[in-house]
Amino acid sequence: MAHTLCYARDMTTDLQMLVWTALLALLLPAVYAVGRLSRPGGVAWGFGNRDTPLAASPWVDRAVRAHANLVENLPPFIALVVVAHLTGRADDTTALGATIFFWARVAHALVYTAGVVYLRTAAFAVSLVGEGMILSRLLG
């Protein structure tokens, strides 16, 4: 059986944005790990059972929540992108929607970690617009 390699240039924009969003979800813990591990006792806490909470800077807790929010919103995005791809409905609109979703999630992670409350909500809303664009092509 022959196997072919799939390169980014062979993927639709929708699938590329899905991969980039997955990478964002994988890398965000590194952001708050730096904050946790730099605390006194943070390394021991990180390698331990974490039975007690570690006091961390507010930005660390916000980064944790930003990551959790991305993880909560990732399954619907995955479903929309995969269904659009499998049904042949992926087009310029779904590509733009997926791109908007990804960049809005990057912005969300940055402004949430920085503690910018109104921009955080705006970035989240923009990510929903991106998903809505994909959904419109699936239902239309």
Protein Blocks (a to p, Z undefined) as FASTA:
>chain_A
ZZddddfklpcfklmmmmmmmmmmmmmmmmmmmmmmmpghklmmmmmnolaccdddfklm
mmmmmmmmmmmmmmmmmmmmmmmmmnopacfklmmmmmmmmmmmmmmmmmmmnopaklmm
mmmmmmmmmmmmmmmmmmZZ
